[in-house]
């Protein structure tokens, strides 16, 4: 929905979507992460929090010690409870972290 409530939007700001989907506790933290170049949309680094996210976009997002790859399923209209936030995206894969790779190496025979 647009800011004036007149019609549904076909895109929303990246920082707003990340906040609504509960990847970040605050919108300013989402914007800072974007500015640092830590978020990718369609494989391209995005440094602008105002980048327009659309349904179907694939985002790569840092989440703690993991990297999450998600597809945008819905833009949402508010920051709702976690169950509602999970309907905004579908998890594609979780990229392995350095810790995951080390654990895999320890399991191998020399």
N, C-alpha and C positions, 0 to 999 in steps of 0.2 A: 504494500500500500504506500502511496506517496505521503509526504509530510502533511499535506492538506487533507488527506483521506479521500480524495476524489476517485482514484482508480488504482488497480493493482500495478505495481512496478514490475518491470522485466529485469531489473538489476538493482543491486544494493551495494553500498560501500563495503569494501573488504573488511575493514576494522569492525564495522557494525555487524556483519555476518559472523565473523569469528567470535565476537562477544555474545551474540544471540545463540550460537551453537555451543557456547560454554567451553571453548578452547582456552579462553582467557577470562580472568576474574573482572577485568575492567576494560573498557574500550580504549583507554589511553595506553594500557599495556599491549593491547593488540596493535595499535598504531605504531608504538615504539618497535615492536618486533618486525613489522612491515618495513619501517624506515631502516632497520639494520640489515635488510635484505635476507631475512630468514624464512620468508614465505614465498612459495612458488605457485603460480597459476598456469596450468598447462605446460609445466616444465620450465617456464620462464621466471626468473627472479623478479619480484614486484617490490619496489621500494616506496610505493605511494599508498597510503591508507585509503585514499579515495578511489582506488581502482574499482571498476564496476564488475562485481561478481554476478554471474548468471547461472541459472539452472543448467546442469550438465558440465560445468567447469570442474576440473580436477585440481585439487589443492594439495600441496605438500607443506605440512605444518610441524614445527618442533613441539613436542609435548613431553616435558620432563627429559628423561634420558632416551626417549624414543623419537622416531620420525613417523608421523602419521600421514597416510595418503588417503584422501577422501574425495568422493564425488558429491557435488552440491545437488541435492534432490529437491530442496525447497528454499525459498528466501526467508520465510518467516516474517512475522509482523511485530514480534516482541521478544524479550528475553524471558522465556517461560521456565518451568521446572525442567530438571534434567531429562525426564522422559520425553517431553515435548522437543527439547533441543536435539535429541538423538534422531528425531524424524526429519531433521533438516539435511542430513547427510547419510551416505553409506560408506562404510570402511572398505577400501580397496585392498590395501595391504599395509603392513607395518614393516618398514625397512629395518634391517638388523642394525643394532648399535654396536659399538666397540666391545661392550661387555658380552653381548650375544656371540660375537665372533670369537672372543677369547674362550668362552665356555664351550663352543663347538670344537675349537682346537684342542682343548684339554681332553675331550672325549675320544680323540683319534689315537690310533696305535702308531708308534714311531716307525 
